[in-house]
């Protein structure tokens, strides 16, 4: 039986970069040795996002530990909300060596199509404790309405 595996271009790029760094002695890597298991997931990083809705808005909570909020770009174009950024490997001096790297690094982009019932132009973004919170308000016509039912005395 032949195992079928999908082609992962990011993995191929990582493998090539890792081999070149070994050949050229890249000091930025701080002596990092990557296992095959780690290589499998290298370059495939996407922050976790919770999406919830309340009566007045859609709320997205994006986990971005170790990333300065100034280095995160939030944009809306043609009804698509995009969140982009990069987490960089911490630098170390020549007397330090990494023994293991388990956190993911590199650029990321998450995109979400916003329904027309939300005001994309009025998004509010706040960052606290490594979590970016985006609030997208609902349009008035999309908010739930309560209709009072009158009871007649028959």
OpenMM code with the backbone's topology and positions (N, CA, C; nanometers):
from openmm import Vec3, app, unit

residues = "UNK UNK UNK UNK UNK UNK UNK UNK UNK UNK UNK UNK UNK UNK UNK UNK UNK UNK UNK UNK UNK UNK UNK UNK UNK UNK UNK UNK UNK UNK UNK UNK UNK UNK UNK UNK UNK UNK UNK UNK UNK UNK UNK UNK UNK UNK UNK UNK UNK UNK UNK UNK UNK UNK UNK UNK UNK UNK UNK UNK UNK UNK UNK UNK UNK UNK UNK UNK UNK UNK UNK UNK UNK UNK UNK UNK UNK UNK UNK UNK UNK UNK UNK UNK UNK UNK UNK UNK UNK UNK UNK UNK UNK UNK UNK UNK UNK UNK UNK UNK UNK UNK UNK UNK UNK UNK UNK UNK UNK UNK UNK UNK UNK UNK UNK UNK UNK UNK UNK UNK UNK UNK UNK UNK UNK UNK UNK UNK UNK UNK UNK UNK UNK UNK UNK UNK UNK UNK UNK UNK UNK UNK UNK UNK UNK UNK UNK UNK UNK UNK UNK UNK UNK UNK".split()
positions = [
    Vec3(0.0849, -0.1177, 0.0000),
    Vec3(0.0000, 0.0000, 0.0000),
    Vec3(0.0893, 0.1239, 0.0000),
    Vec3(0.0559, 0.2203, -0.0830),
    Vec3(0.1319, 0.3436, -0.0944),
    Vec3(0.0593, 0.4535, -0.0172),
    Vec3(0.1344, 0.5223, 0.0686),
    Vec3(0.0753, 0.6331, 0.1432),
    Vec3(0.0735, 0.7571, 0.0543),
    Vec3(-0.0383, 0.8245, 0.0521),
    Vec3(-0.0520, 0.9471, -0.0262),
    Vec3(-0.0393, 1.0643, 0.0692),
    Vec3(0.0550, 1.1533, 0.0393),
    Vec3(0.0713, 1.2724, 0.1213),
    Vec3(0.0592, 1.3946, 0.0325),
    Vec3(0.0012, 1.4985, 0.0866),
    Vec3(-0.0158, 1.6225, 0.0110),
    Vec3(0.1142, 1.7005, 0.0039),
    Vec3(0.1306, 1.7766, -0.1019),
    Vec3(0.2489, 1.8602, -0.1184),
    Vec3(0.2307, 1.9867, -0.0378),
    Vec3(0.3281, 2.0188, 0.0432),
    Vec3(0.3228, 2.1372, 0.1268),
    Vec3(0.4368, 2.2302, 0.0850),
    Vec3(0.4078, 2.3348, 0.0053),
    Vec3(0.5152, 2.4222, -0.0418),
    Vec3(0.5893, 2.4916, 0.0726),
    Vec3(0.5207, 2.5233, 0.1819),
    Vec3(0.5872, 2.5874, 0.2952),
    Vec3(0.6892, 2.4926, 0.3572),
    Vec3(0.6564, 2.3661, 0.3641),
    Vec3(0.7489, 2.2668, 0.4191),
    Vec3(0.8718, 2.2560, 0.3298),
    Vec3(0.8509, 2.2563, 0.1983),
    Vec3(0.9631, 2.2488, 0.1040),
    Vec3(1.0540, 2.3700, 0.1207),
    Vec3(0.9955, 2.4895, 0.1341),
    Vec3(1.0761, 2.6104, 0.1532),
    Vec3(1.1527, 2.6043, 0.2840),
    Vec3(1.0876, 2.5556, 0.3900),
    Vec3(1.1530, 2.5454, 0.5193),
    Vec3(1.2702, 2.4482, 0.5112),
    Vec3(1.2489, 2.3334, 0.4466),
    Vec3(1.3568, 2.2352, 0.4320),
    Vec3(1.4763, 2.2970, 0.3606),
    Vec3(1.4500, 2.3682, 0.2518),
    Vec3(1.5577, 2.4288, 0.1755),
    Vec3(1.6304, 2.5351, 0.2588),
    Vec3(1.5552, 2.6183, 0.3290),
    Vec3(1.6152, 2.7215, 0.4135),
    Vec3(1.6992, 2.6593, 0.5237),
    Vec3(1.6467, 2.5540, 0.5854),
    Vec3(1.7192, 2.4858, 0.6933),
    Vec3(1.8510, 2.4283, 0.6419),
    Vec3(1.8483, 2.3655, 0.5247),
    Vec3(1.9711, 2.3099, 0.4667),
    Vec3(2.0711, 2.4203, 0.4334),
    Vec3(2.0239, 2.5306, 0.3773),
    Vec3(2.1131, 2.6418, 0.3434),
    Vec3(2.1736, 2.7028, 0.4700),
    Vec3(2.0942, 2.7155, 0.5742),
    Vec3(2.1456, 2.7701, 0.6996),
    Vec3(2.2543, 2.6810, 0.7581),
    Vec3(2.2360, 2.5492, 0.7474),
    Vec3(2.3390, 2.4568, 0.7963),
    Vec3(2.4675, 2.4725, 0.7168),
    Vec3(2.4551, 2.4856, 0.5857),
    Vec3(2.5726, 2.4997, 0.4997),
    Vec3(2.6426, 2.6318, 0.5256),
    Vec3(2.5665, 2.7400, 0.5360),
    Vec3(2.6244, 2.8728, 0.5494),
    Vec3(2.6485, 2.9146, 0.6935),
    Vec3(2.6007, 2.8343, 0.7901),
    Vec3(2.6224, 2.8665, 0.9312),
    Vec3(2.5489, 2.9901, 0.9759),
    Vec3(2.4207, 2.9981, 0.9494),
    Vec3(2.3390, 3.1139, 0.9856),
    Vec3(2.3422, 3.1351, 1.1368),
    Vec3(2.3882, 3.2528, 1.1820),
    Vec3(2.3952, 3.2822, 1.3246),
    Vec3(2.2584, 3.3164, 1.3819),
    Vec3(2.1645, 3.3561, 1.2952),
    Vec3(2.0306, 3.3912, 1.3431),
    Vec3(1.9588, 3.2714, 1.4035),
    Vec3(1.9928, 3.1498, 1.3584),
    Vec3(1.9213, 3.0315, 1.4039),
    Vec3(1.9606, 2.9903, 1.5449),
    Vec3(2.0686, 3.0468, 1.5992),
    Vec3(2.1141, 3.0200, 1.7358),
    Vec3(2.1345, 2.8716, 1.7613),
    Vec3(2.1817, 2.7989, 1.6637),
    Vec3(2.2101, 2.6571, 1.6821),
    Vec3(2.0861, 2.5706, 1.6915),
    Vec3(1.9750, 2.6127, 1.6354),
    Vec3(1.8507, 2.5363, 1.6426),
    Vec3(1.8627, 2.4089, 1.5598),
    Vec3(1.8283, 2.2986, 1.6177),
    Vec3(1.8195, 2.1720, 1.5452),
    Vec3(1.6725, 2.1331, 1.5413),
    Vec3(1.6186, 2.1154, 1.4236),
    Vec3(1.4765, 2.0898, 1.4057),
    Vec3(1.4558, 1.9418, 1.3754),
    Vec3(1.3623, 1.8788, 1.4470),
    Vec3(1.3310, 1.7381, 1.4224),
    Vec3(1.2357, 1.7275, 1.3043),
    Vec3(1.2182, 1.6051, 1.2524),
    Vec3(1.1252, 1.5839, 1.1415),
    Vec3(0.9826, 1.6210, 1.1817),
    Vec3(0.9457, 1.5916, 1.3075),
    Vec3(0.8114, 1.6265, 1.3540),
    Vec3(0.7907, 1.7775, 1.3514),
    Vec3(0.8910, 1.8530, 1.3966),
    Vec3(0.8809, 1.9987, 1.3978),
    Vec3(0.8798, 2.0529, 1.2560),
    Vec3(0.9570, 1.9928, 1.1684),
    Vec3(0.9641, 2.0376, 1.0294),
    Vec3(0.8284, 2.0204, 0.9608),
    Vec3(0.7557, 1.9180, 0.9989),
    Vec3(0.6243, 1.8913, 0.9391),
    Vec3(0.5319, 2.0121, 0.9519),
    Vec3(0.5421, 2.0822, 1.0658),
    Vec3(0.4503, 2.1928, 1.0919),
    Vec3(0.5144, 2.3294, 1.0755),
    Vec3(0.6409, 2.3344, 1.0453),
    Vec3(0.7094, 2.4629, 1.0324),
    Vec3(0.6496, 2.5437, 0.9173),
    Vec3(0.6350, 2.6708, 0.9378),
    Vec3(0.5833, 2.7585, 0.8339),
    Vec3(0.4333, 2.7505, 0.8175),
    Vec3(0.3672, 2.6683, 0.8972),
    Vec3(0.2225, 2.6560, 0.8880),
    Vec3(0.1671, 2.7042, 1.0219),
    Vec3(0.1642, 2.8352, 1.0360),
    Vec3(0.1167, 2.8920, 1.1610),
    Vec3(-0.0033, 2.9793, 1.1348),
    Vec3(-0.1021, 2.9619, 1.2166),
    Vec3(-0.2236, 3.0397, 1.2057),
    Vec3(-0.2769, 3.0610, 1.3469),
    Vec3(-0.2898, 3.1854, 1.3906),
    Vec3(-0.3376, 3.2078, 1.5264),
    Vec3(-0.4818, 3.1597, 1.5439),
    Vec3(-0.5111, 3.1119, 1.6643),
    Vec3(-0.6460, 3.0661, 1.6964),
    Vec3(-0.7399, 3.1861, 1.7053),
    Vec3(-0.8618, 3.1695, 1.6562),
    Vec3(-0.9613, 3.2769, 1.6566),
    Vec3(-1.0940, 3.2215, 1.7065),
    Vec3(-1.1532, 3.2890, 1.8031),
    Vec3(-1.2894, 3.2584, 1.8471),
    Vec3(-1.3806, 3.3620, 1.7836),
    Vec3(-1.4924, 3.3183, 1.7277),
    Vec3(-1.5896, 3.4100, 1.6676),
    Vec3(-1.7228, 3.3867, 1.7378),
    Vec3(-1.7776, 3.4935, 1.7938),
    Vec3(-1.9074, 3.4815, 1.8618),
    Vec3(-1.9935, 3.6015, 1.8240),
    Vec3(-2.1205, 3.5858, 1.8477),
    Vec3(-2.2160, 3.6901, 1.8122),
    Vec3(-2.3006, 3.7215, 1.9338),
    Vec3(-2.3306, 3.8495, 1.9516),
    Vec3(-2.4269, 3.8891, 2.0542),
    Vec3(-2.5347, 3.9726, 1.9853),
    Vec3(-2.6222, 4.0355, 2.0619),
    Vec3(-2.7336, 4.1093, 2.0015),
    Vec3(-2.6889, 4.2253, 1.9145),
    Vec3(-2.5739, 4.2849, 1.9467),
    Vec3(-2.5348, 4.4060, 1.8747),
    Vec3(-2.4130, 4.3922, 1.7839),
    Vec3(-2.3381, 4.2810, 1.7945),
    Vec3(-2.2159, 4.2733, 1.7147),
    Vec3(-2.1625, 4.1309, 1.6986),
    Vec3(-2.0650, 4.1220, 1.6105),
    Vec3(-1.9866, 4.0011, 1.5906),
    Vec3(-1.8527, 4.0294, 1.6571),
    Vec3(-1.8030, 3.9365, 1.7395),
    Vec3(-1.6789, 3.9587, 1.8131),
    Vec3(-1.5795, 3.8490, 1.7772),
    Vec3(-1.4598, 3.8899, 1.7339),
    Vec3(-1.3526, 3.7964, 1.7031),
    Vec3(-1.2420, 3.8168, 1.8057),
    Vec3(-1.1965, 3.7092, 1.8681),
    Vec3(-1.0848, 3.7136, 1.9622),
    Vec3(-0.9714, 3.6331, 1.9012),
    Vec3(-0.8595, 3.7002, 1.8744),
    Vec3(-0.7464, 3.6399, 1.8046),
    Vec3(-0.6291, 3.6277, 1.9009),
    Vec3(-0.5783, 3.5060, 1.9203),
    Vec3(-0.4644, 3.4844, 2.0087),
    Vec3(-0.3351, 3.5237, 1.9378),
    Vec3(-0.2671, 3.6263, 1.9909),
    Vec3(-0.1424, 3.6744, 1.9312),
    Vec3(-0.0348, 3.6967, 2.0379),
    Vec3(-0.0044, 3.5947, 2.1188),
    Vec3(0.0973, 3.6145, 2.2221),
    Vec3(0.2334, 3.6416, 2.1599),
    Vec3(0.3055, 3.7356, 2.2198),
    Vec3(0.4393, 3.7673, 2.1731),
    Vec3(0.4450, 3.8557, 2.0506),
    Vec3(0.3317, 3.9083, 2.0071),
    Vec3(0.3285, 3.9945, 1.8895),
    Vec3(0.2833, 4.1338, 1.9320),
    Vec3(0.3617, 4.2339, 1.8962),
    Vec3(0.3260, 4.3721, 1.9261),
    Vec3(0.2056, 4.4102, 1.8409),
    Vec3(0.0976, 4.4609, 1.9019),
    Vec3(-0.0217, 4.4988, 1.8245),
    Vec3(0.0081, 4.5950, 1.7101),
    Vec3(0.1151, 4.6748, 1.7230),
    Vec3(0.1520, 4.7662, 1.6145),
    Vec3(0.1979, 4.6904, 1.4904),
    Vec3(0.2364, 4.5643, 1.5073),
    Vec3(0.2842, 4.4834, 1.3954),
    Vec3(0.1737, 4.3985, 1.3323),
    Vec3(0.0497, 4.4250, 1.3714),
    Vec3(-0.0648, 4.3510, 1.3181),
    Vec3(-0.1459, 4.4453, 1.2304),
    Vec3(-0.1816, 4.3981, 1.1136),
    Vec3(-0.2621, 4.4777, 1.0208),
    Vec3(-0.4017, 4.4174, 1.0117),
    Vec3(-0.5019, 4.5019, 1.0318),
    Vec3(-0.6414, 4.4606, 1.0175),
    Vec3(-0.6997, 4.5438, 0.9042),
    Vec3(-0.7586, 4.4765, 0.8056),
    Vec3(-0.8138, 4.5476, 0.6906),
    Vec3(-0.9433, 4.4814, 0.6455),
    Vec3(-1.0291, 4.5605, 0.5805),
    Vec3(-1.1523, 4.5086, 0.5216),
    Vec3(-1.1559, 4.5541, 0.3776),
    Vec3(-1.1768, 4.4585, 0.2887),
    Vec3(-1.1883, 4.4907, 0.1464),
    Vec3(-1.2904, 4.3975, 0.0834),
    Vec3(-1.3888, 4.4565, 0.0174),
    Vec3(-1.4950, 4.3796, -0.0495),
    Vec3(-1.5621, 4.2792, 0.0440),
    Vec3(-1.5872, 4.3217, 0.1670),
    Vec3(-1.6567, 4.2367, 0.2627),
    Vec3(-1.5724, 4.1276, 0.3251),
    Vec3(-1.4396, 4.1312, 0.3061),
    Vec3(-1.3506, 4.0311, 0.3642),
    Vec3(-1.2605, 4.0984, 0.4675),
    Vec3(-1.2680, 4.0492, 0.5905),
    Vec3(-1.1846, 4.0987, 0.6999),
    Vec3(-1.0550, 4.0189, 0.6991),
    Vec3(-0.9403, 4.0892, 0.6935),
    Vec3(-0.8090, 4.0242, 0.6934),
    Vec3(-0.7296, 4.0674, 0.8155),
    Vec3(-0.6638, 3.9715, 0.8779),
    Vec3(-0.5759, 3.9976, 0.9920),
    Vec3(-0.4401, 3.9400, 0.9536),
    Vec3(-0.3379, 4.0259, 0.9467),
    Vec3(-0.2036, 3.9840, 0.9043),
    Vec3(-0.1004, 4.0284, 1.0062),
    Vec3(0.0075, 3.9516, 1.0136),
    Vec3(0.1175, 3.9903, 1.1015),
    Vec3(0.2301, 3.8900, 1.0924),
    Vec3(0.3235, 3.9047, 1.1845),
    Vec3(0.4380, 3.8147, 1.1869),
    Vec3(0.4883, 3.8005, 1.3298),
    Vec3(0.5217, 3.6776, 1.3664),
    Vec3(0.5895, 3.6536, 1.4946),
    Vec3(0.7309, 3.6101, 1.4602),
    Vec3(0.8288, 3.6853, 1.5125),
    Vec3(0.9680, 3.6574, 1.4788),
    Vec3(1.0361, 3.5813, 1.5913),
    Vec3(1.1289, 3.4956, 1.5526),
    Vec3(1.2088, 3.4213, 1.6484),
    Vec3(1.2923, 3.5202, 1.7282),
    Vec3(1.2915, 3.5039, 1.8598),
    Vec3(1.3691, 3.5934, 1.9449),
    Vec3(1.5170, 3.5746, 1.9147),
    Vec3(1.5883, 3.6852, 1.9071),
    Vec3(1.7304, 3.6752, 1.8767),
    Vec3(1.8077, 3.6323, 2.0010),
    Vec3(1.9211, 3.5720, 1.9774),
    Vec3(2.0065, 3.5333, 2.0885),
    Vec3(2.1501, 3.5679, 2.0523),
    Vec3(2.2340, 3.5809, 2.1537),
    Vec3(2.3727, 3.6173, 2.1248),
    Vec3(2.4553, 3.4915, 2.0980),
    Vec3(2.5829, 3.5117, 2.0672),
    Vec3(2.6687, 3.4002, 2.0262),
    Vec3(2.6949, 3.3004, 2.1376),
    Vec3(2.6659, 3.3358, 2.2638),
    Vec3(2.6874, 3.2444, 2.3760),
    Vec3(2.5645, 3.1606, 2.4085),
    Vec3(2.4574, 3.1780, 2.3320),
    Vec3(2.3332, 3.1045, 2.3568),
    Vec3(2.3041, 3.0097, 2.2421),
    Vec3(2.2335, 2.9025, 2.2748),
    Vec3(2.1873, 2.8083, 2.1730),
    Vec3(2.0474, 2.7630, 2.2109),
    Vec3(1.9605, 2.7554, 2.1146),
    Vec3(1.8301, 2.6938, 2.1374),
    Vec3(1.8507, 2.5426, 2.1379),
    Vec3(1.7831, 2.4738, 2.2268),
    Vec3(1.7839, 2.3275, 2.2268),
    Vec3(1.6569, 2.2728, 2.1658),
    Vec3(1.5522, 2.3536, 2.1702),
    Vec3(1.4239, 2.3110, 2.1148),
    Vec3(1.3422, 2.4349, 2.0831),
    Vec3(1.2714, 2.4332, 1.9718),
    Vec3(1.1811, 2.5422, 1.9343),
    Vec3(1.0461, 2.4787, 1.9066),
    Vec3(0.9480, 2.5085, 1.9905),
    Vec3(0.8144, 2.4511, 1.9734),
    Vec3(0.7114, 2.5554, 1.9315),
    Vec3(0.7388, 2.6818, 1.9609),
    Vec3(0.6444, 2.7847, 1.9202),
    Vec3(0.6599, 2.8110, 1.7713),
    Vec3(0.5511, 2.8453, 1.7069),
    Vec3(0.5532, 2.8713, 1.5628),
    Vec3(0.5907, 3.0166, 1.5371),
    Vec3(0.6657, 3.0373, 1.4288),
    Vec3(0.7103, 3.1711, 1.3912),
    Vec3(0.6828, 3.1931, 1.2443),
    Vec3(0.6817, 3.3168, 1.2071),
    Vec3(0.6629, 3.3507, 1.0667),
    Vec3(0.5409, 3.4374, 1.0482),
    Vec3(0.5089, 3.4602, 0.9223),
    Vec3(0.3944, 3.5447, 0.8900),
    Vec3(0.2661, 3.4633, 0.8971),
    Vec3(0.1566, 3.5324, 0.9171),
    Vec3(0.0255, 3.4679, 0.9181),
    Vec3(-0.0746, 3.5612, 0.8533),
    Vec3(-0.1819, 3.5028, 0.8083),
    Vec3(-0.2966, 3.5799, 0.7596),
    Vec3(-0.4215, 3.4977, 0.7831),
    Vec3(-0.5204, 3.5591, 0.8458),
    Vec3(-0.6519, 3.4978, 0.8639),
    Vec3(-0.7523, 3.5874, 0.7933),
    Vec3(-0.8459, 3.5274, 0.7209),
    Vec3(-0.9487, 3.6058, 0.6516),
    Vec3(-1.0864, 3.5515, 0.6870),
    Vec3(-1.1821, 3.6434, 0.6939),
    Vec3(-1.3201, 3.6092, 0.7274),
    Vec3(-1.4134, 3.6913, 0.6395),
    Vec3(-1.5071, 3.6253, 0.5736),
    Vec3(-1.6071, 3.6965, 0.4943),
    Vec3(-1.7137, 3.7467, 0.5908),
    Vec3(-1.7388, 3.8779, 0.5845),
    Vec3(-1.8392, 3.9395, 0.6719),
    Vec3(-1.9732, 3.9462, 0.6004),
    Vec3(-2.0795, 3.9000, 0.6644),
    Vec3(-2.2125, 3.9151, 0.6050),
    Vec3(-2.2465, 4.0639, 0.5897),
    Vec3(-2.3320, 4.0953, 0.4965),
    Vec3(-2.3700, 4.2355, 0.4715),
    Vec3(-2.4489, 4.2958, 0.5870),
    Vec3(-2.4916, 4.2139, 0.6814),
    Vec3(-2.5672, 4.2642, 0.7958),
    Vec3(-2.4770, 4.3291, 0.9021),
    Vec3(-2.3468, 4.3360, 0.8743),
    Vec3(-2.2528, 4.3974, 0.9679),
    Vec3(-2.1897, 4.5214, 0.9062),
    Vec3(-2.1534, 4.6191, 0.9916),
    Vec3(-2.0919, 4.7449, 0.9477),
    Vec3(-1.9399, 4.7288, 0.9472),
    Vec3(-1.8854, 4.6857, 0.8356),
    Vec3(-1.7411, 4.6645, 0.8247),
    Vec3(-1.6628, 4.7942, 0.8474),
    Vec3(-1.7238, 4.9070, 0.8123),
    Vec3(-1.6549, 5.0363, 0.8257),
    Vec3(-1.6473, 5.0833, 0.9704),
    Vec3(-1.7128, 5.0136, 1.0630),
    Vec3(-1.7159, 5.0585, 1.2027),
    Vec3(-1.6487, 4.9594, 1.2982),
    Vec3(-1.5574, 4.8786, 1.2482),
    Vec3(-1.4890, 4.7788, 1.3317),
    Vec3(-1.4029, 4.8492, 1.4363),
    Vec3(-1.4085, 4.7967, 1.5575),
    Vec3(-1.3224, 4.8450, 1.6658),
    Vec3(-1.2237, 4.7348, 1.6999),
    Vec3(-1.0960, 4.7707, 1.7183),
    Vec3(-0.9915, 4.6729, 1.7498),
    Vec3(-0.9209, 4.7144, 1.8783),
    Vec3(-0.9084, 4.6196, 1.9718),
    Vec3(-0.8381, 4.6439, 2.0985),
    Vec3(-0.7521, 4.5226, 2.1285),
    Vec3(-0.6328, 4.5469, 2.1815),
    Vec3(-0.5425, 4.4371, 2.2176),
    Vec3(-0.5138, 4.4421, 2.3669),
    Vec3(-0.5149, 4.3241, 2.4292),
    Vec3(-0.4857, 4.3145, 2.5717),
    Vec3(-0.4403, 4.1725, 2.6035),
    Vec3(-0.3304, 4.1612, 2.6765),
    Vec3(-0.2791, 4.0317, 2.7215),
    Vec3(-0.2614, 3.9304, 2.6089),
    Vec3(-0.2132, 3.9751, 2.4948),
    Vec3(-0.1865, 3.8833, 2.3838),
    Vec3(-0.3089, 3.8421, 2.3043),
    Vec3(-0.4217, 3.9086, 2.3275),
    Vec3(-0.5440, 3.8779, 2.2532),
    Vec3(-0.5924, 4.0046, 2.1834),
    Vec3(-0.6112, 3.9941, 2.0525),
    Vec3(-0.6682, 4.1032, 1.9741),
    Vec3(-0.8184, 4.0801, 1.9681),
    Vec3(-0.8955, 4.1825, 2.0069),
    Vec3(-1.0424, 4.1717, 2.0074),
    Vec3(-1.0978, 4.2666, 1.9028),
    Vec3(-1.1669, 4.2093, 1.8048),
    Vec3(-1.2301, 4.2886, 1.6999),
    Vec3(-1.3805, 4.2819, 1.7188),
    Vec3(-1.4433, 4.3979, 1.7191),
    Vec3(-1.5894, 4.4023, 1.7336),
    Vec3(-1.6475, 4.4667, 1.6091),
    Vec3(-1.7349, 4.3921, 1.5422),
    Vec3(-1.7983, 4.4384, 1.4195),
    Vec3(-1.9462, 4.4594, 1.4507),
    Vec3(-1.9917, 4.5858, 1.4577),
    Vec3(-2.1320, 4.6103, 1.4940),
    Vec3(-2.2295, 4.5663, 1.3848),
    Vec3(-2.3483, 4.5252, 1.4295),
    Vec3(-2.4549, 4.4886, 1.3358),
    Vec3(-2.5217, 4.6156, 1.2851),
    Vec3(-2.5744, 4.6075, 1.1642),
    Vec3(-2.6564, 4.7168, 1.1120),
    Vec3(-2.7873, 4.7152, 1.1896),
    Vec3(-2.8498, 4.8299, 1.2021),
    Vec3(-2.9743, 4.8408, 1.2806),
    Vec3(-3.0801, 4.7418, 1.2336),
    Vec3(-3.0920, 4.7263, 1.1014),
    Vec3(-3.1955, 4.6366, 1.0500),
    Vec3(-3.1661, 4.4888, 1.0806),
    Vec3(-3.0445, 4.4585, 1.1184),
    Vec3(-3.0081, 4.3199, 1.1482),
    Vec3(-3.0217, 4.2866, 1.2966),
    Vec3(-3.0378, 4.3885, 1.3800),
    Vec3(-3.0500, 4.3643, 1.5236),
    Vec3(-3.1876, 4.3054, 1.5542),
    Vec3(-3.1938, 4.2151, 1.6523),
    Vec3(-3.3229, 4.1563, 1.6875),
    Vec3(-3.4189, 4.2630, 1.7404),
    Vec3(-3.5426, 4.2470, 1.7030),
    Vec3(-3.6456, 4.3412, 1.7478),
    Vec3(-3.7519, 4.2651, 1.8264),
    Vec3(-3.7979, 4.3295, 1.9298),
    Vec3(-3.9016, 4.2692, 2.0108),
    Vec3(-4.0351, 4.3355, 1.9743),
    Vec3(-4.1330, 4.2552, 1.9474),
    Vec3(-4.2640, 4.3071, 1.9106),
    Vec3(-4.3614, 4.2673, 2.0224),
    Vec3(-4.4237, 4.3677, 2.0783),
    Vec3(-4.5179, 4.3422, 2.1863),
    Vec3(-4.6499, 4.2919, 2.1277),
    Vec3(-4.6988, 4.1859, 2.1850),
    Vec3(-4.8261, 4.1286, 2.1418),
    Vec3(-4.9347, 4.1758, 2.2380),
    Vec3(-5.0352, 4.2423, 2.1827),
    Vec3(-5.1453, 4.2897, 2.2659),
    Vec3(-5.2493, 4.1798, 2.2755),
    Vec3(-5.3032, 4.1665, 2.3933),
    Vec3(-5.4058, 4.0638, 2.4166),
    Vec3(-5.5400, 4.1343, 2.4262),
    Vec3(-5.6347, 4.0888, 2.3453),
    Vec3(-5.7673, 4.1505, 2.3494),
    Vec3(-5.8576, 4.0678, 2.4407),
    Vec3(-5.9483, 4.1358, 2.5036),
    Vec3(-6.0418, 4.0682, 2.5938),
    Vec3(-6.1654, 4.0295, 2.5130),
    Vec3(-6.1816, 3.9025, 2.4803),
    Vec3(-6.2979, 3.8539, 2.4042),
    Vec3(-6.4067, 3.8082, 2.4937),
] * unit.nanometer
topology = app.Topology()
chain = topology.addChain("A")
for resn in residues:
    res = topology.addResidue(resn, chain)
    for name in ("N", "CA", "C"):
        topology.addAtom(name, app.Element.getBySymbol(name[0]), res)
